[in-house]
């Protein structure tokens, strides 16, 4: 699970199951597409979301060091 902030809602933090992410794009806003087709706009950059997913997977032992 990774903590993110919904786009243009500085106080709208939420936790996303990183295993449900299908793709991440910057259009220039960061759009996360989930495996069910739902799209979520977030404040974080694509690089930051990727970093958080990698940290999450490392914590679970699912990603190389």
N, C-alpha and C positions, 0 to 999 in steps of 0.2 A: 504494500500500500504506500502511496506517495501523497504528500500534502501539496495542494495547489490552490491558486486563487482564481475564481471566475473572472473573466474579462470585464473590465470597467466596474467591478464590484469589490473594491479593496478589502471590505470586511467579509466577503463571501468565501472564506476558506472551505475547502472540502477535501476529502480523502478519496483517491481513485485507486482501484485495484489495477496495478500496473500490468497484470497478466491479460487484461482485456484490451490493451492498446494494440490496434492494427497498424496505424500510421500516425505520423506527426508532420505537419506542414507549417511553413510560415508564409502568409499570403498578403500582407506582411504580418498580420496577427497570427498567433499560434493556434492552430486548429488540431485537436486530437480526435482521430476517428477510432471508434471502438469496434470490436469484432461484430457487434450487432448492428452496425451502421450509424449509430448515434454519433453526433459531432459535438464537441465541447470546445469553446473558446476560452483560453486561459491567458493570464497576465505574463506568465513566465515565457522566456524565449525557448525555442526548440532545443537549443544546446542545454539549457537548464533542465528541461524535462528529461532529456536523454541522460544527463548526469544523475538525476534523482532515480531514474529507473535502474541505471547501472549500480548505484549505491544500494538500492533495494535488493537487486539480484545478488550482489556480493554478500550482503547480510544473510541471504538464504543459502549461499554457497552454490549459486547457479550461474556464476559468471567468472571468467578467468581474472586473475589479478594483474 
